[in-house]
C-alpha cells in the first residue's frame, strides 16, 4: 500500500495557520500544524518558531489553490 508523504503547504504565524487549517479541513483536506508550541518567555522572532501547515503530498494541488485564495483574501 503506497502512502503519500507529508509535506509543508504553508509556514507562518500561529493564528493564520490555524485559520488556514480550518479552511483546508472544511474543504476535505486532512492537515495538521507542526511547531505549534511557542516560547512563553517573550516574542522571540525566529523562523524555526513559525508554525507549519502540513498536508499529504497528493493534496498539494488542491491545497495550493486554497492557499492562493487565502492569500488573496488576506491582502484585501
PQR file of N, CA, C, O and H, with PARSE charges and radii, in Angstrom:
ATOM      1  N   UNK A   1       0.835  -1.184   0.000 -0.4000 1.5000
ATOM      2  CA  UNK A   1       0.000   0.000   0.000 -0.0000 2.0000
ATOM      3  C   UNK A   1       0.879   1.246   0.000  0.5500 1.7000
ATOM      4  O   UNK A   1       1.700   1.434   0.898 -0.5500 1.4000
ATOM      5  N   UNK A   2       0.705   2.083  -0.996 -0.4000 1.5000
ATOM      6  CA  UNK A   2       1.501   3.308  -1.108 -0.0000 2.0000
ATOM      7  C   UNK A   2       0.834   4.423  -0.303  0.5500 1.7000
ATOM      8  O   UNK A   2      -0.376   4.634  -0.386 -0.5500 1.4000
ATOM      9  H   UNK A   2       0.038   1.931  -1.725  0.4000 1.0000
ATOM     10  N   UNK A   3       1.642   5.123   0.468 -0.4000 1.5000
ATOM     11  CA  UNK A   3       1.108   6.253   1.227 -0.0000 2.0000
ATOM     12  C   UNK A   3       1.792   7.529   0.772  0.5500 1.7000
ATOM     13  O   UNK A   3       2.955   7.525   0.369 -0.5500 1.4000
ATOM     14  H   UNK A   3       2.625   4.952   0.535  0.4000 1.0000
ATOM     15  N   UNK A   4       1.042   8.623   0.846 -0.4000 1.5000
ATOM     16  CA  UNK A   4       1.603   9.920   0.498 -0.0000 2.0000
ATOM     17  C   UNK A   4       2.550  10.404   1.580  0.5500 1.7000
ATOM     18  O   UNK A   4       2.348  10.155   2.769 -0.5500 1.4000
ATOM     19  H   UNK A   4       0.097   8.626   1.173  0.4000 1.0000
ATOM     20  N   UNK A   5       3.590  11.102   1.142 -0.4000 1.5000
ATOM     21  CA  UNK A   5       4.467  11.766   2.104 -0.0000 2.0000
ATOM     22  C   UNK A   5       3.729  12.955   2.685  0.5500 1.7000
ATOM     23  O   UNK A   5       2.799  13.483   2.076 -0.5500 1.4000
ATOM     24  H   UNK A   5       3.754  11.304   0.176  0.4000 1.0000
ATOM     25  N   UNK A   6       4.151  13.370   3.863 -0.4000 1.5000
ATOM     26  CA  UNK A   6       3.622  14.571   4.492 -0.0000 2.0000
ATOM     27  C   UNK A   6       4.558  15.716   4.133  0.5500 1.7000
ATOM     28  O   UNK A   6       5.768  15.624   4.341 -0.5500 1.4000
ATOM     29  H   UNK A   6       4.907  12.941   4.358  0.4000 1.0000
ATOM     30  N   UNK A   7       3.996  16.798   3.593 -0.4000 1.5000
ATOM     31  CA  UNK A   7       4.803  17.933   3.149 -0.0000 2.0000
ATOM     32  C   UNK A   7       4.238  19.236   3.715  0.5500 1.7000
ATOM     33  O   UNK A   7       3.086  19.302   4.142 -0.5500 1.4000
ATOM     34  H   UNK A   7       3.013  16.873   3.424  0.4000 1.0000
ATOM     35  N   UNK A   8       5.075  20.258   3.705 -0.4000 1.5000
ATOM     36  CA  UNK A   8       4.667  21.579   4.203 -0.0000 2.0000
ATOM     37  C   UNK A   8       3.946  22.346   3.101  0.5500 1.7000
ATOM     38  O   UNK A   8       4.460  22.505   1.994 -0.5500 1.4000
ATOM     39  H   UNK A   8       6.011  20.204   3.358  0.4000 1.0000
ATOM     40  N   UNK A   9       2.748  22.817   3.425 -0.4000 1.5000
ATOM     41  CA  UNK A   9       1.996  23.653   2.498 -0.0000 2.0000
ATOM     42  C   UNK A   9       2.253  25.127   2.756  0.5500 1.7000
ATOM     43  O   UNK A   9       2.347  25.921   1.820 -0.5500 1.4000
ATOM     44  H   UNK A   9       2.330  22.689   4.325  0.4000 1.0000
ATOM     45  N   UNK A  10       2.367  25.492   4.031 -0.4000 1.5000
ATOM     46  CA  UNK A  10       2.482  26.906   4.389 -0.0000 2.0000
ATOM     47  C   UNK A  10       3.219  27.033   5.713  0.5500 1.7000
ATOM     48  O   UNK A  10       3.164  26.140   6.558 -0.5500 1.4000
ATOM     49  H   UNK A  10       2.291  24.847   4.791  0.4000 1.0000
ATOM     50  N   UNK A  11       3.907  28.153   5.880 -0.4000 1.5000
ATOM     51  CA  UNK A  11       4.611  28.455   7.131 -0.0000 2.0000
ATOM     52  C   UNK A  11       4.286  29.893   7.507  0.5500 1.7000
ATOM     53  O   UNK A  11       4.380  30.793   6.673 -0.5500 1.4000
ATOM     54  H   UNK A  11       3.951  28.879   5.194  0.4000 1.0000
ATOM     55  N   UNK A  12       3.904  30.111   8.764 -0.4000 1.5000
ATOM     56  CA  UNK A  12       3.573  31.467   9.183 -0.0000 2.0000
ATOM     57  C   UNK A  12       3.259  31.546  10.663  0.5500 1.7000
ATOM     58  O   UNK A  12       3.645  30.679  11.448 -0.5500 1.4000
ATOM     59  H   UNK A  12       3.828  29.379   9.442  0.4000 1.0000
ATOM     60  N   UNK A  13       2.551  32.601  11.028 -0.4000 1.5000
ATOM     61  CA  UNK A  13       2.172  32.808  12.421 -0.0000 2.0000
ATOM     62  C   UNK A  13       1.074  31.833  12.812  0.5500 1.7000
ATOM     63  O   UNK A  13       0.326  31.342  11.966 -0.5500 1.4000
ATOM     64  H   UNK A  13       2.238  33.305  10.390  0.4000 1.0000
ATOM     65  N   UNK A  14       0.990  31.561  14.113 -0.4000 1.5000
ATOM     66  CA  UNK A  14       0.044  30.574  14.625 -0.0000 2.0000
ATOM     67  C   UNK A  14      -1.388  30.894  14.206  0.5500 1.7000
ATOM     68  O   UNK A  14      -2.104  30.006  13.742 -0.5500 1.4000
ATOM     69  H   UNK A  14       1.598  31.959  14.800  0.4000 1.0000
ATOM     70  N   UNK A  15      -1.818  32.150  14.363 -0.4000 1.5000
ATOM     71  CA  UNK A  15      -3.217  32.487  14.082 -0.0000 2.0000
ATOM     72  C   UNK A  15      -3.580  32.267  12.622  0.5500 1.7000
ATOM     73  O   UNK A  15      -4.678  31.793  12.329 -0.5500 1.4000
ATOM     74  H   UNK A  15      -1.237  32.870  14.740  0.4000 1.0000
ATOM     75  N   UNK A  16      -2.670  32.605  11.685 -0.4000 1.5000
ATOM     76  CA  UNK A  16      -3.001  32.427  10.280 -0.0000 2.0000
ATOM     77  C   UNK A  16      -2.963  30.952   9.886  0.5500 1.7000
ATOM     78  O   UNK A  16      -3.737  30.514   9.034 -0.5500 1.4000
ATOM     79  H   UNK A  16      -1.779  32.990  11.923  0.4000 1.0000
ATOM     80  N   UNK A  17      -2.072  30.196  10.500 -0.4000 1.5000
ATOM     81  CA  UNK A  17      -2.017  28.759  10.219 -0.0000 2.0000
ATOM     82  C   UNK A  17      -3.261  28.048  10.757  0.5500 1.7000
ATOM     83  O   UNK A  17      -3.769  27.121  10.125 -0.5500 1.4000
ATOM     84  H   UNK A  17      -1.444  30.551  11.191  0.4000 1.0000
ATOM     85  N   UNK A  18      -3.748  28.479  11.918 -0.4000 1.5000
ATOM     86  CA  UNK A  18      -4.976  27.891  12.455 -0.0000 2.0000
ATOM     87  C   UNK A  18      -6.163  28.197  11.553  0.5500 1.7000
ATOM     88  O   UNK A  18      -7.018  27.338  11.337 -0.5500 1.4000
ATOM     89  H   UNK A  18      -3.335  29.232  12.431  0.4000 1.0000
ATOM     90  N   UNK A  19      -6.219  29.406  11.030 -0.4000 1.5000
ATOM     91  CA  UNK A  19      -7.293  29.786  10.116 -0.0000 2.0000
ATOM     92  C   UNK A  19      -7.214  28.971   8.828  0.5500 1.7000
ATOM     93  O   UNK A  19      -8.231  28.458   8.360 -0.5500 1.4000
ATOM     94  H   UNK A  19      -5.525  30.104  11.205  0.4000 1.0000
ATOM     95  N   UNK A  20      -6.029  28.846   8.255 -0.4000 1.5000
ATOM     96  CA  UNK A  20      -5.844  28.064   7.040 -0.0000 2.0000
ATOM     97  C   UNK A  20      -6.169  26.594   7.285  0.5500 1.7000
ATOM     98  O   UNK A  20      -6.782  25.945   6.437 -0.5500 1.4000
ATOM     99  H   UNK A  20      -5.203  29.263   8.635  0.4000 1.0000
ATOM    100  N   UNK A  21      -5.765  26.070   8.433 -0.4000 1.5000
ATOM    101  CA  UNK A  21      -6.071  24.679   8.781 -0.0000 2.0000
ATOM    102  C   UNK A  21      -7.585  24.458   8.784  0.5500 1.7000
ATOM    103  O   UNK A  21      -8.068  23.454   8.260 -0.5500 1.4000
ATOM    104  H   UNK A  21      -5.267  26.597   9.121  0.4000 1.0000
ATOM    105  N   UNK A  22      -8.317  25.373   9.361 -0.4000 1.5000
ATOM    106  CA  UNK A  22      -9.774  25.264   9.417 -0.0000 2.0000
ATOM    107  C   UNK A  22     -10.387  25.273   8.010  0.5500 1.7000
ATOM    108  O   UNK A  22     -11.298  24.496   7.724 -0.5500 1.4000
ATOM    109  H   UNK A  22      -7.925  26.188   9.787  0.4000 1.0000
ATOM    110  N   UNK A  23      -9.887  26.151   7.140 -0.4000 1.5000
ATOM    111  CA  UNK A  23     -10.390  26.232   5.770 -0.0000 2.0000
ATOM    112  C   UNK A  23     -10.087  24.941   5.019  0.5500 1.7000
ATOM    113  O   UNK A  23     -10.953  24.413   4.322 -0.5500 1.4000
ATOM    114  H   UNK A  23      -9.147  26.782   7.373  0.4000 1.0000
ATOM    115  N   UNK A  24      -8.870  24.431   5.154 -0.4000 1.5000
ATOM    116  CA  UNK A  24      -8.497  23.192   4.473 -0.0000 2.0000
ATOM    117  C   UNK A  24      -9.371  22.030   4.926  0.5500 1.7000
ATOM    118  O   UNK A  24      -9.833  21.240   4.102 -0.5500 1.4000
ATOM    119  H   UNK A  24      -8.167  24.861   5.721  0.4000 1.0000
ATOM    120  N   UNK A  25      -9.597  21.923   6.221 -0.4000 1.5000
ATOM    121  CA  UNK A  25     -10.431  20.828   6.739 -0.0000 2.0000
ATOM    122  C   UNK A  25     -11.867  20.952   6.245  0.5500 1.7000
ATOM    123  O   UNK A  25     -12.511  19.945   5.948 -0.5500 1.4000
ATOM    124  H   UNK A  25      -9.221  22.565   6.890  0.4000 1.0000
ATOM    125  N   UNK A  26     -12.376  22.187   6.155 -0.4000 1.5000
ATOM    126  CA  UNK A  26     -13.720  22.390   5.610 -0.0000 2.0000
ATOM    127  C   UNK A  26     -13.811  21.946   4.154  0.5500 1.7000
ATOM    128  O   UNK A  26     -14.875  21.532   3.695 -0.5500 1.4000
ATOM    129  H   UNK A  26     -11.853  23.005   6.396  0.4000 1.0000
ATOM    130  N   UNK A  27     -12.696  22.032   3.427 -0.4000 1.5000
ATOM    131  CA  UNK A  27     -12.639  21.607   2.030 -0.0000 2.0000
ATOM    132  C   UNK A  27     -12.321  20.116   1.887  0.5500 1.7000
ATOM    133  O   UNK A  27     -12.181  19.617   0.771 -0.5500 1.4000
ATOM    134  H   UNK A  27     -11.832  22.368   3.800  0.4000 1.0000
ATOM    135  N   UNK A  28     -12.208  19.411   3.002 -0.4000 1.5000
ATOM    136  CA  UNK A  28     -11.972  17.969   2.967 -0.0000 2.0000
ATOM    137  C   UNK A  28     -10.524  17.551   2.865  0.5500 1.7000
ATOM    138  O   UNK A  28     -10.238  16.404   2.523 -0.5500 1.4000
ATOM    139  H   UNK A  28     -12.322  19.817   3.909  0.4000 1.0000
ATOM    140  N   UNK A  29      -9.600  18.454   3.154 -0.4000 1.5000
ATOM    141  CA  UNK A  29      -8.171  18.132   3.099 -0.0000 2.0000
ATOM    142  C   UNK A  29      -7.672  17.893   4.521  0.5500 1.7000
ATOM    143  O   UNK A  29      -7.738  18.780   5.372 -0.5500 1.4000
ATOM    144  H   UNK A  29      -9.832  19.386   3.432  0.4000 1.0000
ATOM    145  N   UNK A  30      -7.172  16.683   4.767 -0.4000 1.5000
ATOM    146  CA  UNK A  30      -6.583  16.374   6.073 -0.0000 2.0000
ATOM    147  C   UNK A  30      -5.287  17.153   6.227  0.5500 1.7000
ATOM    148  O   UNK A  30      -4.458  17.176   5.317 -0.5500 1.4000
ATOM    149  H   UNK A  30      -7.118  15.963   4.076  0.4000 1.0000
ATOM    150  N   UNK A  31      -5.114  17.786   7.372 -0.4000 1.5000
ATOM    151  CA  UNK A  31      -3.901  18.553   7.624 -0.0000 2.0000
ATOM    152  C   UNK A  31      -3.685  18.672   9.121  0.5500 1.7000
ATOM    153  O   UNK A  31      -4.570  18.365   9.919 -0.5500 1.4000
ATOM    154  H   UNK A  31      -5.788  17.767   8.111  0.4000 1.0000
ATOM    155  N   UNK A  32      -2.498  19.120   9.486 -0.4000 1.5000
ATOM    156  CA  UNK A  32      -2.196  19.373  10.893 -0.0000 2.0000
ATOM    157  C   UNK A  32      -1.128  20.443  10.982  0.5500 1.7000
ATOM    158  O   UNK A  32      -0.459  20.760   9.998 -0.5500 1.4000
ATOM    159  H   UNK A  32      -1.779  19.369   8.838  0.4000 1.0000
ATOM    160  N   UNK A  33      -0.978  20.994  12.179 -0.4000 1.5000
ATOM    161  CA  UNK A  33       0.025  22.031  12.414 -0.0000 2.0000
ATOM    162  C   UNK A  33       1.247  21.416  13.083  0.5500 1.7000
ATOM    163  O   UNK A  33       1.122  20.546  13.946 -0.5500 1.4000
ATOM    164  H   UNK A  33      -1.521  20.736  12.978  0.4000 1.0000
ATOM    165  N   UNK A  34       2.417  21.871  12.683 -0.4000 1.5000
ATOM    166  CA  UNK A  34       3.678  21.452  13.303 -0.0000 2.0000
ATOM    167  C   UNK A  34       4.328  22.685  13.924  0.5500 1.7000
ATOM    168  O   UNK A  34       4.152  23.800  13.433 -0.5500 1.4000
ATOM    169  H   UNK A  34       2.518  22.577  11.982  0.4000 1.0000
ATOM    170  N   UNK A  35       5.076  22.481  15.000 -0.4000 1.5000
ATOM    171  CA  UNK A  35       5.741  23.574  15.719 -0.0000 2.0000
ATOM    172  C   UNK A  35       4.734  24.577  16.274  0.5500 1.7000
ATOM    173  O   UNK A  35       4.982  25.782  16.252 -0.5500 1.4000
ATOM    174  H   UNK A  35       5.219  21.575  15.399  0.4000 1.0000
ATOM    175  N   UNK A  36       3.605  24.085  16.769 -0.4000 1.5000
ATOM    176  CA  UNK A  36       2.569  24.993  17.255 -0.0000 2.0000
ATOM    177  C   UNK A  36       2.825  25.461  18.688  0.5500 1.7000
ATOM    178  O   UNK A  36       2.093  26.308  19.199 -0.5500 1.4000
ATOM    179  H   UNK A  36       3.404  23.105  16.787  0.4000 1.0000
ATOM    180  N   UNK A  37       3.846  24.924  19.333 -0.4000 1.5000
ATOM    181  CA  UNK A  37       4.197  25.394  20.670 -0.0000 2.0000
ATOM    182  C   UNK A  37       5.106  26.593  20.557  0.5500 1.7000
ATOM    183  O   UNK A  37       6.105  26.556  19.839 -0.5500 1.4000
ATOM    184  H   UNK A  37       4.441  24.236  18.918  0.4000 1.0000
ATOM    185  N   UNK A  38       4.773  27.641  21.250 -0.4000 1.5000
ATOM    186  CA  UNK A  38       5.540  28.886  21.166 -0.0000 2.0000
ATOM    187  C   UNK A  38       6.310  29.119  22.463  0.5500 1.7000
ATOM    188  O   UNK A  38       5.995  28.543  23.504 -0.5500 1.4000
ATOM    189  H   UNK A  38       3.962  27.671  21.834  0.4000 1.0000
ATOM    190  N   UNK A  39       7.304  29.957  22.376 -0.4000 1.5000
ATOM    191  CA  UNK A  39       8.093  30.331  23.541 -0.0000 2.0000
ATOM    192  C   UNK A  39       7.254  31.228  24.440  0.5500 1.7000
ATOM    193  O   UNK A  39       6.750  32.258  23.990 -0.5500 1.4000
ATOM    194  H   UNK A  39       7.560  30.424  21.530  0.4000 1.0000
ATOM    195  N   UNK A  40       7.098  30.852  25.699 -0.4000 1.5000
ATOM    196  CA  UNK A  40       6.281  31.621  26.617 -0.0000 2.0000
ATOM    197  C   UNK A  40       7.003  32.763  27.287  0.5500 1.7000
ATOM    198  O   UNK A  40       6.399  33.484  28.082 -0.5500 1.4000
ATOM    199  H   UNK A  40       7.507  30.016  26.064  0.4000 1.0000
ATOM    200  N   UNK A  41       8.283  32.954  26.993 -0.4000 1.5000
ATOM    201  CA  UNK A  41       9.079  33.956  27.685 -0.0000 2.0000
ATOM    202  C   UNK A  41       9.147  35.298  26.971  0.5500 1.7000
ATOM    203  O   UNK A  41       9.668  36.265  27.528 -0.5500 1.4000
ATOM    204  H   UNK A  41       8.774  32.369  26.348  0.4000 1.0000
ATOM    205  N   UNK A  42       8.643  35.372  25.780 -0.4000 1.5000
ATOM    206  CA  UNK A  42       8.700  36.643  25.078 -0.0000 2.0000
ATOM    207  C   UNK A  42       8.582  36.464  23.585  0.5500 1.7000
ATOM    208  O   UNK A  42       8.637  35.345  23.075 -0.5500 1.4000
ATOM    209  H   UNK A  42       8.219  34.587  25.329  0.4000 1.0000
ATOM    210  N   UNK A  43       8.423  37.555  22.897 -0.4000 1.5000
ATOM    211  CA  UNK A  43       8.218  37.485  21.436 -0.0000 2.0000
ATOM    212  C   UNK A  43       9.532  37.344  20.670  0.5500 1.7000
ATOM    213  O   UNK A  43       9.955  38.271  19.979 -0.5500 1.4000
ATOM    214  H   UNK A  43       8.378  38.464  23.311  0.4000 1.0000
ATOM    215  N   UNK A  44      10.164  36.201  20.793 -0.4000 1.5000
ATOM    216  CA  UNK A  44      11.413  35.961  20.076 -0.0000 2.0000
ATOM    217  C   UNK A  44      11.059  35.526  18.657  0.5500 1.7000
ATOM    218  O   UNK A  44      10.378  34.520  18.461 -0.5500 1.4000
ATOM    219  H   UNK A  44       9.820  35.448  21.354  0.4000 1.0000
ATOM    220  N   UNK A  45      11.517  36.278  17.682 -0.4000 1.5000
ATOM    221  CA  UNK A  45      11.188  36.003  16.291 -0.0000 2.0000
ATOM    222  C   UNK A  45      12.301  35.172  15.666  0.5500 1.7000
ATOM    223  O   UNK A  45      13.403  35.666  15.426 -0.5500 1.4000
ATOM    224  H   UNK A  45      12.070  37.096  17.841  0.4000 1.0000
ATOM    225  N   UNK A  46      12.003  33.919  15.410 -0.4000 1.5000
ATOM    226  CA  UNK A  46      12.937  33.008  14.766 -0.0000 2.0000
ATOM    227  C   UNK A  46      12.136  32.162  13.800  0.5500 1.7000
ATOM    228  O   UNK A  46      11.050  31.697  14.147 -0.5500 1.4000
ATOM    229  H   UNK A  46      11.108  33.518  15.605  0.4000 1.0000
ATOM    230  N   UNK A  47      12.640  31.951  12.607 -0.4000 1.5000
ATOM    231  CA  UNK A  47      11.884  31.201  11.610 -0.0000 2.0000
ATOM    232  C   UNK A  47      11.558  29.787  12.085  0.5500 1.7000
ATOM    233  O   UNK A  47      10.541  29.221  11.684 -0.5500 1.4000
ATOM    234  H   UNK A  47      13.523  32.328  12.326  0.4000 1.0000
ATOM    235  N   UNK A  48      12.410  29.213  12.934 -0.4000 1.5000
ATOM    236  CA  UNK A  48      12.152  27.869  13.442 -0.0000 2.0000
ATOM    237  C   UNK A  48      10.936  27.841  14.355  0.5500 1.7000
ATOM    238  O   UNK A  48      10.356  26.778  14.579 -0.5500 1.4000
ATOM    239  H   UNK A  48      13.236  29.673  13.259  0.4000 1.0000
ATOM    240  N   UNK A  49      10.540  29.000  14.888 -0.4000 1.5000
ATOM    241  CA  UNK A  49       9.380  29.032  15.764 -0.0000 2.0000
ATOM    242  C   UNK A  49       8.084  29.237  14.995  0.5500 1.7000
ATOM    243  O   UNK A  49       7.007  29.187  15.589 -0.5500 1.4000
ATOM    244  H   UNK A  49      11.011  29.863  14.707  0.4000 1.0000
ATOM    245  N   UNK A  50       8.160  29.463  13.713 -0.4000 1.5000
ATOM    246  CA  UNK A  50       6.942  29.624  12.951 -0.0000 2.0000
ATOM    247  C   UNK A  50       6.236  28.282  12.822  0.5500 1.7000
ATOM    248  O   UNK A  50       6.859  27.222  12.883 -0.5500 1.4000
ATOM    249  H   UNK A  50       9.035  29.503  13.231  0.4000 1.0000
ATOM    250  N   UNK A  51       4.939  28.354  12.643 -0.4000 1.5000
ATOM    251  CA  UNK A  51       4.102  27.164  12.562 -0.0000 2.0000
ATOM    252  C   UNK A  51       3.996  26.736  11.102  0.5500 1.7000
ATOM    253  O   UNK A  51       3.972  27.570  10.197 -0.5500 1.4000
ATOM    254  H   UNK A  51       4.433  29.215  12.593  0.4000 1.0000
ATOM    255  N   UNK A  52       3.934  25.439  10.892 -0.4000 1.5000
ATOM    256  CA  UNK A  52       3.819  24.883   9.548 -0.0000 2.0000
ATOM    257  C   UNK A  52       2.473  24.184   9.407  0.5500 1.7000
ATOM    258  O   UNK A  52       2.025  23.490  10.320 -0.5500 1.4000
ATOM    259  H   UNK A  52       3.953  24.762  11.627  0.4000 1.0000
ATOM    260  N   UNK A  53       1.831  24.372   8.257 -0.4000 1.5000
ATOM    261  CA  UNK A  53       0.633  23.626   7.912 -0.0000 2.0000
ATOM    262  C   UNK A  53       1.088  22.458   7.048  0.5500 1.7000
ATOM    263  O   UNK A  53       1.658  22.653   5.974 -0.5500 1.4000
ATOM    264  H   UNK A  53       2.195  24.936   7.515  0.4000 1.0000
ATOM    265  N   UNK A  54       0.834  21.252   7.523 -0.4000 1.5000
ATOM    266  CA  UNK A  54       1.308  20.044   6.849 -0.0000 2.0000
ATOM    267  C   UNK A  54       0.132  19.307   6.208  0.5500 1.7000
ATOM    268  O   UNK A  54      -0.929  19.168   6.817 -0.5500 1.4000
ATOM    269  H   UNK A  54       0.372  21.094   8.396  0.4000 1.0000
ATOM    270  N   UNK A  55       0.330  18.835   4.965 -0.4000 1.5000
ATOM    271  CA  UNK A  55      -0.695  18.099   4.223 -0.0000 2.0000
ATOM    272  C   UNK A  55      -0.061  16.889   3.545  0.5500 1.7000
ATOM    273  O   UNK A  55       1.162  16.760   3.502 -0.5500 1.4000
ATOM    274  H   UNK A  55       1.192  18.948   4.470  0.4000 1.0000
ATOM    275  N   UNK A  56      -0.903  16.009   3.019 -0.4000 1.5000
ATOM    276  CA  UNK A  56      -0.399  14.900   2.209 -0.0000 2.0000
ATOM    277  C   UNK A  56       0.072  15.448   0.863  0.5500 1.7000
ATOM    278  O   UNK A  56      -0.505  16.395   0.328 -0.5500 1.4000
ATOM    279  H   UNK A  56      -1.897  16.114   3.054  0.4000 1.0000
ATOM    280  N   UNK A  57       1.099  14.853   0.341 -0.4000 1.5000
ATOM    281  CA  UNK A  57       1.653  15.300  -0.942 -0.0000 2.0000
ATOM    282  C   UNK A  57       0.594  15.274  -2.044  0.5500 1.7000
ATOM    283  O   UNK A  57       0.587  16.151  -2.907 -0.5500 1.4000
ATOM    284  H   UNK A  57       1.567  14.083   0.775  0.4000 1.0000
ATOM    285  N   UNK A  58      -0.287  14.296  -2.028 -0.4000 1.5000
ATOM    286  CA  UNK A  58      -1.333  14.195  -3.033 -0.0000 2.0000
ATOM    287  C   UNK A  58      -2.366  15.311  -2.945  0.5500 1.7000
ATOM    288  O   UNK A  58      -3.074  15.575  -3.917 -0.5500 1.4000
ATOM    289  H   UNK A  58      -0.281  13.583  -1.327  0.4000 1.0000
ATOM    290  N   UNK A  59      -2.461  15.972  -1.788 -0.4000 1.5000
ATOM    291  CA  UNK A  59      -3.403  17.079  -1.604 -0.0000 2.0000
ATOM    292  C   UNK A  59      -2.792  18.438  -1.938  0.5500 1.7000
ATOM    293  O   UNK A  59      -3.477  19.456  -1.849 -0.5500 1.4000
ATOM    294  H   UNK A  59      -1.886  15.758  -0.999  0.4000 1.0000
ATOM    295  N   UNK A  60      -1.524  18.469  -2.318 -0.4000 1.5000
ATOM    296  CA  UNK A  60      -0.850  19.743  -2.595 -0.0000 2.0000
ATOM    297  C   UNK A  60      -1.509  20.563  -3.708  0.5500 1.7000
ATOM    298  O   UNK A  60      -1.658  21.774  -3.539 -0.5500 1.4000
ATOM    299  H   UNK A  60      -0.967  17.642  -2.390  0.4000 1.0000
ATOM    300  N   UNK A  61      -1.911  19.971  -4.833 -0.4000 1.5000
ATOM    301  CA  UNK A  61      -2.527  20.798  -5.879 -0.0000 2.0000
ATOM    302  C   UNK A  61      -3.786  21.523  -5.383  0.5500 1.7000
ATOM    303  O   UNK A  61      -3.937  22.723  -5.614 -0.5500 1.4000
ATOM    304  H   UNK A  61      -1.791  18.988  -4.970  0.4000 1.0000
ATOM    305  N   UNK A  62      -4.680  20.810  -4.710 -0.4000 1.5000
ATOM    306  CA  UNK A  62      -5.880  21.456  -4.162 -0.0000 2.0000
ATOM    307  C   UNK A  62      -5.509  22.417  -3.051  0.5500 1.7000
ATOM    308  O   UNK A  62      -6.071  23.508  -2.954 -0.5500 1.4000
ATOM    309  H   UNK A  62      -4.557  19.835  -4.523  0.4000 1.0000
ATOM    310  N   UNK A  63      -4.571  22.020  -2.216 -0.4000 1.5000
ATOM    311  CA  UNK A  63      -4.136  22.882  -1.113 -0.0000 2.0000
ATOM    312  C   UNK A  63      -3.540  24.189  -1.605  0.5500 1.7000
ATOM    313  O   UNK A  63      -3.772  25.242  -1.012 -0.5500 1.4000
ATOM    314  H   UNK A  63      -4.114  21.134  -2.294  0.4000 1.0000
ATOM    315  N   UNK A  64      -2.774  24.128  -2.684 -0.4000 1.5000
ATOM    316  CA  UNK A  64      -2.172  25.348  -3.242 -0.0000 2.0000
ATOM    317  C   UNK A  64      -3.232  26.300  -3.786  0.5500 1.7000
ATOM    318  O   UNK A  64      -3.089  27.517  -3.668 -0.5500 1.4000
ATOM    319  H   UNK A  64      -2.585  23.272  -3.166  0.4000 1.0000
ATOM    320  N   UNK A  65      -4.293  25.759  -4.380 -0.4000 1.5000
ATOM    321  CA  UNK A  65      -5.380  26.609  -4.875 -0.0000 2.0000
ATOM    322  C   UNK A  65      -6.078  27.305  -3.706  0.5500 1.7000
ATOM    323  O   UNK A  65      -6.394  28.493  -3.780 -0.5500 1.4000
ATOM    324  H   UNK A  65      -4.409  24.770  -4.476  0.4000 1.0000
ATOM    325  N   UNK A  66      -6.313  26.563  -2.640 -0.4000 1.5000
ATOM    326  CA  UNK A  66      -6.941  27.142  -1.448 -0.0000 2.0000
ATOM    327  C   UNK A  66      -6.016  28.173  -0.819  0.5500 1.7000
ATOM    328  O   UNK A  66      -6.470  29.232  -0.385 -0.5500 1.4000
ATOM    329  H   UNK A  66      -6.056  25.599  -2.580  0.4000 1.0000
ATOM    330  N   UNK A  67      -4.723  27.872  -0.765 -0.4000 1.5000
ATOM    331  CA  UNK A  67      -3.743  28.803  -0.215 -0.0000 2.0000
ATOM    332  C   UNK A  67      -3.704  30.096  -1.031  0.5500 1.7000
ATOM    333  O   UNK A  67      -3.585  31.181  -0.463 -0.5500 1.4000
ATOM    334  H   UNK A  67      -4.353  27.012  -1.117  0.4000 1.0000
ATOM    335  N   UNK A  68      -3.801  29.988  -2.341 -0.4000 1.5000
ATOM    336  CA  UNK A  68      -3.799  31.179  -3.200 -0.0000 2.0000
ATOM    337  C   UNK A  68      -5.004  32.073  -2.882  0.5500 1.7000
ATOM    338  O   UNK A  68      -4.864  33.291  -2.772 -0.5500 1.4000
ATOM    339  H   UNK A  68      -3.896  29.106  -2.802  0.4000 1.0000
ATOM    340  N   UNK A  69      -6.188  31.462  -2.735 -0.4000 1.5000
ATOM    341  CA  UNK A  69      -7.383  32.241  -2.366 -0.0000 2.0000
ATOM    342  C   UNK A  69      -7.228  32.846  -0.972  0.5500 1.7000
ATOM    343  O   UNK A  69      -7.645  33.980  -0.735 -0.5500 1.4000
ATOM    344  H   UNK A  69      -6.302  30.473  -2.825  0.4000 1.0000
ATOM    345  N   UNK A  70      -6.632  32.093  -0.053 -0.4000 1.5000
ATOM    346  CA  UNK A  70      -6.395  32.568   1.316 -0.0000 2.0000
ATOM    347  C   UNK A  70      -5.507  33.808   1.293  0.5500 1.7000
ATOM    348  O   UNK A  70      -5.794  34.789   1.978 -0.5500 1.4000
ATOM    349  H   UNK A  70      -6.294  31.172  -0.246  0.4000 1.0000
ATOM    350  N   UNK A  71      -4.446  33.769   0.520 -0.4000 1.5000
ATOM    351  CA  UNK A  71      -3.535  34.916   0.423 -0.0000 2.0000
ATOM    352  C   UNK A  71      -4.208  36.121  -0.225  0.5500 1.7000
ATOM    353  O   UNK A  71      -4.007  37.252   0.217 -0.5500 1.4000
ATOM    354  H   UNK A  71      -4.213  32.971  -0.036  0.4000 1.0000
ATOM    355  N   UNK A  72      -5.004  35.893  -1.266 -0.4000 1.5000
ATOM    356  CA  UNK A  72      -5.716  36.993  -1.917 -0.0000 2.0000
ATOM    357  C   UNK A  72      -6.678  37.669  -0.943  0.5500 1.7000
ATOM    358  O   UNK A  72      -6.761  38.897  -0.904 -0.5500 1.4000
ATOM    359  H   UNK A  72      -5.168  34.974  -1.625  0.4000 1.0000
ATOM    360  N   UNK A  73      -7.395  36.881  -0.164 -0.4000 1.5000
ATOM    361  CA  UNK A  73      -8.357  37.427   0.778 -0.0000 2.0000
ATOM    362  C   UNK A  73      -7.693  38.111   1.960  0.5500 1.7000
ATOM    363  O   UNK A  73      -8.274  39.028   2.541 -0.5500 1.4000
ATOM    364  H   UNK A  73      -7.326  35.884  -0.195  0.4000 1.0000
ATOM    365  N   UNK A  74      -6.501  37.693   2.327 -0.4000 1.5000
ATOM    366  CA  UNK A  74      -5.838  38.308   3.480 -0.0000 2.0000
ATOM    367  C   UNK A  74      -5.187  39.635   3.132  0.5500 1.7000
ATOM    368  O   UNK A  74      -4.825  40.394   4.031 -0.5500 1.4000
ATOM    369  H   UNK A  74      -6.029  36.948   1.855  0.4000 1.0000
ATOM    370  N   UNK A  75      -5.030  39.934   1.840 -0.4000 1.5000
ATOM    371  CA  UNK A  75      -4.441  41.221   1.444 -0.0000 2.0000
ATOM    372  C   UNK A  75      -5.493  42.290   1.182  0.5500 1.7000
ATOM    373  O   UNK A  75      -5.161  43.455   0.963 -0.5500 1.4000
ATOM    374  H   UNK A  75      -5.324  39.318   1.110  0.4000 1.0000
ATOM    375  N   UNK A  76      -6.755  41.895   1.205 -0.4000 1.5000
ATOM    376  CA  UNK A  76      -7.828  42.878   0.953 -0.0000 2.0000
ATOM    377  C   UNK A  76      -8.163  43.660   2.193  0.5500 1.7000
ATOM    378  O   UNK A  76      -9.038  44.524   2.160 -0.5500 1.4000
ATOM    379  H   UNK A  76      -7.024  40.949   1.383  0.4000 1.0000
TER
END
